[in-house]
Amino acid sequence: MSDAFLGAVYIVAAGLFIYGLKRLGSPATAVAGNQLSALAMLIAVVATLLSNDIVDYRWIAVAAALGSVVGAIAARRVAMTGMPEMVALLNGSGGVSSLFLGWAAIYGDDASTFTSITILISVLIGGVTFSGSLVAWAKLSETMPSGSGPFPGQRFITVLVLVAVVACGVALLLMPGWTSQWLYGVIALSLVLGVLAVIPIGGADMPVVISLLNSYSGLAACAAGFAIDNTILIVAGSLVGAAGIILTNIMCRAMNRSLRHVLFSGFSAPGVASKVEGEVKPISPEDAYLILEAASSVMMVPGYGMAVAQAQHVVRELGELLEANGAEVSYAIHPVAGRMPGHMNVLLAEANVPYDQLVEMDDINRRIETIDVAIVIGANDVVNPAAREDQNSPIYGMPIINVDQARTVFVLKRSMAAGFSGADNPLFFGQNTRMLFGDAKSSLASVINEFKPS
């Protein structure tokens, strides 16, 4: 394949990448956008394999076969509750790929200064993305504590590692080589830096971390593209990096925080949140039915607990019954509900909830006082009034869905446990709150049975 024809194919693939990314902007077109982007990647990979630079396909074929098997099995087996963890691992895979690609590009000790700089960037960002993503995975899966806060001496250690990274990077540029001890130093320090960067960040900020690590993986790929002089890798990496930065900014605005606050707030000593006490008012499915049967407006507020219970389908069924009963039904979606950006939108789309019933936080808050019943399904931090009222709370300042201002609130939870951020929730003790304890799917199914004739 000639270089001119290869360039033309790359342009087609880049166009499909951009158009596919645009289609991802709406739930109605997201599936088609994902398929277009996958097609673009297939075209780019096949075209690259047909170029004159490929001289041996054996290891490429083995790696492609293994990767296809692992990817197919993982995609089929992952539950929606595990999707955030899988996204974190995919971000880490992209990072470590760029690290190895940058490492391979310096093979032969004849890299130019520009190539050495791009290799250094690729290795550094790739390493930070890989180890940072593993920590994010551990926090999301609750393999390690999800709370925020530094460990003793973290600030000093982080500064020391940053100085060491700069020193090793400069030495690598002066004495390049794929076996250079300075390259090994950059790789090791980048892995340490990724861990230090994510460990102090609490669970409530995980959606921001996920989108930021996604951006890092794109930037690492872009740098790797410069290192090996591959146009489509530069384009694809730039798109992922830019999209990730934009999404990170959106997530930060949704939480009323700056990126600096998310990344570095854990380096300061956390305050002591106020202890919440009060009287809990449980409710039975039968009594919940009586209230819902008389309601003219009902708002569903999904959270991670809905994903755990796999309750999205019964949520939709209850919504349809309420509509048939004459109630206006809406689904209030907080931008950071769940553990990755768009988590609740994906769940509700899977259950075929109508898109026009999905309402953003700002829009529903303007009229929430007119809502007869707000049903909180496994959500916690995104409806926690402490974000408005308790300056020592780890989520203070984060905009929430003000469900406590609805006329009646049903909270579906297994227990009184705190949310992913570890903050107690005064909503549970509100005068207008009723707690429907148990598995969300089973609880809603019991309410649905009350609507159906005997």
C-alpha positions as CSV (number, residue, x, y, z in Angstrom):
1,M,0.0,0.0,0.0
2,S,1.4,3.4,-1.0
3,D,1.9,6.2,1.5
4,A,-0.6,8.4,-0.4
5,F,-3.3,5.7,-0.3
6,L,-2.6,5.0,3.3
7,G,-3.0,8.7,4.1
8,A,-6.3,8.8,2.3
9,V,-7.6,5.8,4.2
10,Y,-6.5,7.5,7.5
11,I,-8.5,10.6,6.5
12,V,-11.6,8.5,6.0
13,A,-11.0,6.8,9.4
14,A,-10.5,10.2,11.1
15,G,-13.7,11.5,9.6
16,L,-15.6,8.5,10.9
17,F,-14.0,9.0,14.4
18,I,-15.2,12.6,14.5
19,Y,-18.7,11.8,13.3
20,G,-19.0,8.9,15.6
21,L,-17.9,11.1,18.5
22,K,-20.6,13.6,17.6
23,R,-23.3,10.9,17.6
24,L,-22.3,9.9,21.1
25,G,-23.7,13.2,22.3
26,S,-27.3,11.9,22.4
27,P,-28.6,8.6,24.0
28,A,-30.8,8.1,20.9
29,T,-27.7,8.0,18.5
30,A,-25.0,6.8,20.9
31,V,-25.1,3.2,19.8
32,A,-24.7,4.1,16.1
33,G,-21.9,6.5,17.1
34,N,-20.1,3.8,18.9
35,Q,-20.4,1.5,15.9
36,L,-19.1,4.1,13.6
37,S,-16.1,4.7,15.8
38,A,-15.4,1.0,16.0
39,L,-15.6,0.8,12.2
40,A,-13.1,3.7,11.9
41,M,-10.7,1.8,14.2
42,L,-11.1,-1.4,12.2
43,I,-10.3,0.5,9.0
44,A,-7.3,2.2,10.6
45,V,-5.9,-1.1,11.9
46,V,-6.3,-3.0,8.7
47,A,-4.8,-0.2,6.6
48,T,-1.8,0.0,9.0
49,L,-1.3,-3.8,8.8
50,L,-1.2,-3.5,4.9
51,S,1.4,-0.8,4.9
52,N,5.0,-1.5,3.9
53,D,6.3,-1.0,7.5
54,I,4.9,-4.3,8.6
55,V,7.3,-7.1,7.9
56,D,6.2,-9.9,10.2
57,Y,2.6,-10.7,11.2
58,R,3.1,-13.6,13.5
59,W,3.2,-11.8,16.9
60,I,0.6,-9.3,15.6
61,A,-1.8,-12.2,14.8
62,V,-1.2,-13.8,18.2
63,A,-1.8,-10.5,20.1
64,A,-4.9,-9.7,18.0
65,A,-6.4,-13.2,18.7
66,L,-5.7,-13.0,22.4
67,G,-7.0,-9.5,22.7
68,S,-10.2,-10.4,20.8
69,V,-10.9,-13.4,23.1
70,V,-10.3,-11.4,26.3
71,G,-12.4,-8.4,25.0
72,A,-15.3,-10.6,23.9
73,I,-15.4,-12.5,27.2
74,A,-15.1,-9.4,29.3
75,A,-17.8,-7.5,27.4
76,R,-20.3,-10.4,27.6
77,R,-19.7,-11.1,31.3
78,V,-19.4,-7.6,32.8
79,A,-22.5,-6.4,34.6
80,M,-23.7,-2.8,34.6
81,T,-22.5,-2.6,38.2
82,G,-19.0,-3.5,37.0
83,M,-19.0,-1.1,34.1
84,P,-17.2,1.7,35.9
85,E,-14.4,-0.7,37.0
86,M,-14.1,-2.0,33.4
87,V,-13.8,1.5,32.0
88,A,-11.0,2.2,34.5
89,L,-9.2,-0.9,33.4
90,L,-9.7,0.0,29.7
91,N,-8.2,3.4,30.4
92,G,-5.3,1.7,32.1
93,S,-4.8,-0.6,29.2
94,G,-4.6,2.4,26.8
95,G,-2.0,3.9,29.1
96,V,0.2,0.9,29.4
97,S,0.0,0.4,25.6
98,S,1.3,3.9,25.0
99,L,4.0,3.2,27.6
100,F,5.2,0.1,25.7
101,L,4.9,1.8,22.3
102,G,7.0,4.7,23.5
103,W,9.5,2.3,24.9
104,A,9.7,0.3,21.7
105,A,10.1,3.5,19.6
106,I,13.5,4.3,21.3
107,Y,14.8,0.8,20.4
108,G,18.1,1.2,18.5
109,D,19.5,4.2,20.3
110,D,19.1,6.5,17.3
111,A,16.1,8.5,18.2
112,S,16.1,12.3,17.5
113,T,15.6,14.9,20.2
114,F,12.0,15.5,19.1
115,T,11.3,11.7,19.1
116,S,12.9,11.3,22.5
117,I,10.7,14.1,23.9
118,T,7.5,12.5,22.5
119,I,8.7,9.1,23.9
120,L,9.3,10.6,27.3
121,I,5.8,12.1,27.3
122,S,4.2,8.9,26.1
123,V,6.0,6.8,28.7
124,L,5.3,9.3,31.5
125,I,1.6,9.8,30.8
126,G,1.1,6.2,29.9
127,G,2.6,5.1,33.3
128,V,0.5,7.6,35.3
129,T,-2.6,6.5,33.5
130,F,-2.0,2.8,34.0
131,S,-1.2,2.9,37.8
132,G,-3.8,5.6,38.4
133,S,-6.5,3.5,36.6
134,L,-5.6,0.5,38.8
135,V,-6.1,2.6,41.9
136,A,-9.4,3.9,40.5
137,W,-10.5,0.3,39.8
138,A,-9.6,-0.7,43.3
139,K,-11.7,2.2,44.8
140,L,-14.6,1.6,42.5
141,S,-14.7,-2.1,43.3
142,E,-14.2,-1.2,47.0
143,T,-11.1,-3.4,47.0
144,M,-9.5,-0.5,48.9
145,P,-11.3,2.2,50.9
146,S,-13.1,4.8,48.7
147,G,-12.7,7.7,51.1
148,S,-10.6,10.8,50.5
149,G,-7.6,12.0,52.4
150,P,-3.8,11.8,52.3
151,F,-1.5,9.3,54.0
152,P,1.4,10.6,56.2
153,G,4.0,12.5,54.3
154,Q,2.2,12.3,51.0
155,R,2.8,15.9,50.0
156,F,6.6,15.6,50.5
157,I,6.7,12.2,48.7
158,T,4.8,13.5,45.8
159,V,7.0,16.6,45.4
160,L,10.1,14.3,45.7
161,V,8.8,12.0,42.9
162,L,8.0,14.9,40.6
163,V,11.5,16.3,41.0
164,A,12.9,12.8,40.3
165,V,10.8,12.4,37.2
166,V,12.1,15.7,35.8
167,A,15.7,14.8,36.6
168,C,15.3,11.3,35.0
169,G,13.6,12.9,32.0
170,V,16.3,15.4,31.4
171,A,19.0,12.7,31.8
172,L,17.1,10.5,29.3
173,L,17.0,13.2,26.7
174,L,20.8,13.7,27.1
175,M,21.6,10.0,27.1
176,P,18.8,8.2,25.2
177,G,18.6,4.5,24.8
178,W,16.0,1.7,25.3
179,T,18.2,0.1,28.0
180,S,19.0,3.4,29.7
181,Q,18.6,3.3,33.5
182,W,17.0,6.8,33.1
183,L,14.3,5.3,31.0
184,Y,13.7,2.6,33.6
185,G,13.6,5.4,36.2
186,V,11.0,7.4,34.3
187,I,8.8,4.2,33.9
188,A,9.0,3.4,37.6
189,L,8.4,6.9,38.8
190,S,5.5,7.4,36.4
191,L,3.8,4.4,38.0
192,V,4.4,5.7,41.5
193,L,3.1,9.1,40.5
194,G,-0.1,7.6,39.1
195,V,-0.8,5.9,42.5
196,L,0.0,9.1,44.4
197,A,-2.3,11.1,42.2
198,V,-5.4,9.0,42.7
199,I,-5.1,7.6,46.2
200,P,-6.2,10.9,48.0
201,I,-9.2,11.3,45.8
202,G,-12.5,10.2,47.4
203,G,-15.3,8.1,45.9
204,A,-17.6,11.1,45.3
205,D,-15.1,12.4,42.8
206,M,-14.6,9.1,40.9
207,P,-16.6,10.2,37.8
208,V,-14.2,13.1,37.4
209,V,-11.2,10.8,37.9
210,I,-12.5,8.3,35.3
211,S,-13.0,11.0,32.6
212,L,-9.6,12.6,33.5
213,L,-7.8,9.2,33.1
214,N,-9.6,8.7,29.8
215,S,-8.2,12.0,28.7
216,Y,-4.7,10.9,29.9
217,S,-4.9,7.7,27.8
218,G,-5.7,9.8,24.7
219,L,-2.9,12.2,25.3
220,A,-0.5,9.3,25.8
221,A,-1.6,7.7,22.6
222,C,-1.2,11.0,20.8
223,A,2.4,11.3,22.0
224,A,3.0,7.7,21.0
225,G,1.7,8.6,17.5
226,F,4.3,11.3,17.2
227,A,7.0,9.0,18.5
228,I,6.3,6.4,15.7
229,D,5.1,8.9,13.1
230,N,1.6,7.5,12.8
231,T,-1.0,10.0,11.7
232,I,-4.2,8.1,12.7
233,L,-2.8,7.5,16.2
234,I,-2.2,11.2,16.6
235,V,-5.7,12.0,15.4
236,A,-7.4,9.4,17.6
237,G,-5.4,10.2,20.6
238,S,-6.1,13.9,20.2
239,L,-9.8,13.3,20.0
240,V,-9.9,11.1,23.1
241,G,-7.7,13.5,25.0
242,A,-9.8,16.6,24.0
243,A,-13.1,14.8,24.7
244,G,-11.9,13.6,28.0
245,I,-10.8,17.1,29.1
246,I,-14.2,18.5,28.0
247,L,-16.1,15.8,29.9
248,T,-13.8,16.3,33.0
249,N,-14.8,20.0,32.9
250,I,-18.5,19.1,32.6
251,M,-18.2,16.8,35.6
252,C,-16.3,19.5,37.6
253,R,-19.0,22.0,36.9
254,A,-21.7,19.5,37.9
255,M,-20.0,19.2,41.2
256,N,-19.3,22.9,41.6
257,R,-15.6,22.2,42.0
258,S,-12.4,23.1,40.1
259,L,-10.2,20.4,38.7
260,R,-7.5,21.6,41.1
261,H,-9.9,21.0,44.1
262,V,-10.6,17.5,42.9
263,L,-7.0,16.6,42.4
264,F,-5.5,18.3,45.4
265,S,-8.1,18.6,48.1
266,G,-7.1,15.3,49.5
267,F,-3.7,16.8,50.4
268,S,-5.2,18.9,53.1
269,A,-6.6,17.5,56.3
270,P,-10.3,16.7,55.9
271,G,-12.8,18.2,58.2
272,V,-15.0,16.3,60.6
273,A,-18.5,16.0,59.2
274,S,-21.5,16.5,61.5
275,K,-23.0,13.4,62.9
276,V,-26.5,12.9,61.7
277,E,-29.1,11.6,64.1
278,G,-32.9,11.5,64.1
279,E,-35.9,9.2,63.8
280,V,-36.3,7.0,60.8
281,K,-39.8,6.4,59.4
282,P,-40.1,3.1,57.5
283,I,-42.9,2.4,55.1
284,S,-44.3,-0.8,53.7
285,P,-44.9,-1.5,49.9
286,E,-48.6,-1.5,50.6
287,D,-48.6,2.0,52.2
288,A,-46.2,3.2,49.4
289,Y,-48.8,2.1,46.9
290,L,-51.5,4.1,48.5
291,I,-49.5,7.3,48.4
292,L,-48.4,6.7,44.8
293,E,-51.9,5.8,43.6
294,A,-53.0,9.3,44.7
295,A,-50.0,11.1,43.3
296,S,-50.3,13.3,40.2
297,S,-46.5,13.8,39.7
298,V,-43.8,11.2,40.5
299,M,-40.0,11.7,40.1
300,M,-37.6,8.8,40.0
301,V,-34.0,9.5,41.1
302,P,-31.7,6.5,40.2
303,G,-28.4,5.8,41.8
304,Y,-25.7,3.2,42.0
305,G,-28.0,1.0,44.2
306,M,-30.3,0.7,41.2
307,A,-27.5,-0.8,39.2
308,V,-26.6,-3.2,42.0
309,A,-30.2,-4.4,42.3
310,Q,-30.6,-4.5,38.5
311,A,-33.8,-2.7,39.1
312,Q,-33.9,-0.5,36.0
313,H,-36.6,-2.7,34.3
314,V,-39.0,-2.7,37.3
315,V,-38.4,1.1,37.6
316,R,-39.6,1.5,34.0
317,E,-42.6,-0.8,34.6
318,L,-43.6,1.2,37.7
319,G,-43.3,4.4,35.7
320,E,-45.6,3.0,33.0
321,L,-48.2,1.9,35.6
322,L,-48.1,5.4,37.2
323,E,-48.6,7.0,33.8
324,A,-51.5,4.7,33.1
325,N,-52.9,5.9,36.5
326,G,-52.7,9.5,35.3
327,A,-49.5,10.6,37.0
328,E,-46.8,12.6,35.3
329,V,-43.5,10.6,35.6
330,S,-40.0,12.0,35.2
331,Y,-36.5,10.6,35.8
332,A,-34.1,13.1,37.4
333,I,-30.5,12.3,36.4
334,H,-27.6,13.8,38.3
335,P,-24.5,14.2,36.1
336,V,-22.3,12.2,38.6
337,A,-24.9,9.7,39.7
338,G,-23.3,6.2,39.7
339,R,-19.6,5.7,39.5
340,M,-18.8,6.9,36.0
341,P,-20.1,9.7,33.7
342,G,-23.5,8.8,32.2
343,H,-23.9,5.6,34.3
344,M,-27.6,6.2,35.0
345,N,-28.4,7.2,31.4
346,V,-27.0,3.9,30.2
347,L,-29.0,1.9,32.7
348,L,-32.3,3.6,31.8
349,A,-31.6,3.4,28.1
350,E,-31.1,-0.3,28.5
351,A,-34.6,-0.5,30.1
352,N,-36.1,1.5,27.2
353,V,-37.1,4.4,29.4
354,P,-38.3,7.2,27.0
355,Y,-35.6,9.8,26.5
356,D,-38.0,12.7,26.8
357,Q,-38.7,11.7,30.4
358,L,-35.0,12.1,31.5
359,V,-34.7,15.5,33.2
360,E,-31.4,17.1,34.1
361,M,-30.7,18.3,37.7
362,D,-31.0,22.0,37.1
363,D,-34.3,21.6,35.3
364,I,-36.0,19.4,37.9
365,N,-34.7,21.5,40.8
366,R,-36.7,24.5,39.5
367,R,-40.0,22.7,40.0
368,I,-39.2,20.1,42.6
369,E,-41.5,21.6,45.2
370,T,-44.4,20.7,43.0
371,I,-43.5,17.0,42.8
372,D,-45.9,14.9,44.9
373,V,-43.5,11.9,45.4
374,A,-39.8,11.6,44.8
375,I,-38.5,8.0,44.7
376,V,-34.8,7.7,45.4
377,I,-33.6,4.4,44.1
378,G,-30.2,3.6,45.6
379,A,-28.9,7.1,45.3
380,N,-27.1,8.7,48.2
381,D,-24.5,11.4,47.7
382,V,-26.3,13.1,44.8
383,V,-29.4,13.7,47.0
384,N,-27.6,14.4,50.3
385,P,-28.6,17.8,51.8
386,A,-25.2,17.9,53.7
387,A,-23.8,19.1,50.4
388,R,-25.7,22.3,50.9
389,E,-25.6,22.6,54.7
390,D,-22.4,21.0,56.2
391,Q,-19.2,22.7,55.4
392,N,-17.2,19.8,56.9
393,S,-18.8,17.3,54.6
394,P,-16.6,15.7,52.0
395,I,-19.3,16.6,49.4
396,Y,-19.9,20.2,50.6
397,G,-20.6,22.5,47.7
398,M,-21.6,19.8,45.2
399,P,-25.0,20.6,43.6
400,I,-27.5,18.0,44.4
401,I,-31.1,17.0,43.3
402,N,-33.1,18.7,46.1
403,V,-35.4,15.7,46.7
404,D,-35.9,16.8,50.3
405,Q,-38.0,19.7,48.9
406,A,-40.5,17.4,47.3
407,R,-43.8,16.8,49.1
408,T,-43.0,13.2,49.9
409,V,-39.8,11.3,49.5
410,F,-39.4,7.5,49.3
411,V,-35.8,6.3,49.8
412,L,-35.1,2.7,48.7
413,K,-32.1,1.3,50.5
414,R,-30.9,-2.0,52.0
415,S,-29.7,-0.2,55.1
416,M,-28.8,3.1,56.6
417,A,-25.2,2.9,55.4
418,A,-23.5,6.0,54.1
419,G,-22.9,6.6,50.4
420,F,-19.7,6.1,48.4
421,S,-18.2,9.3,49.8
422,G,-18.7,8.1,53.4
423,A,-20.9,11.0,54.3
424,D,-24.0,10.5,56.5
425,N,-27.3,11.6,54.9
426,P,-29.8,13.7,56.8
427,L,-32.4,13.1,54.1
428,F,-33.1,9.7,55.7
429,F,-34.4,11.5,58.9
430,G,-36.5,14.1,57.1
431,Q,-40.0,14.8,58.2
432,N,-41.3,14.0,54.7
433,T,-39.0,11.0,54.1
434,R,-40.2,7.4,54.3
435,M,-37.6,4.6,54.1
436,L,-38.5,1.5,52.1
437,F,-35.9,-1.0,53.2
438,G,-34.8,-4.0,51.2
439,D,-33.5,-4.9,47.8
440,A,-34.7,-2.2,45.4
441,K,-35.9,-4.6,42.7
442,S,-37.9,-6.7,45.2
443,S,-39.3,-3.6,46.9
444,L,-40.5,-2.1,43.6
445,A,-41.9,-5.4,42.4
446,S,-44.0,-5.5,45.6
447,V,-45.3,-2.0,44.9
448,I,-46.1,-3.0,41.3
449,N,-48.1,-6.0,42.5
450,E,-50.3,-3.6,44.4
451,F,-51.1,-1.8,41.2
452,K,-52.2,-4.9,39.4
453,P,-55.7,-6.3,40.0
454,S,-56.0,-9.5,42.0
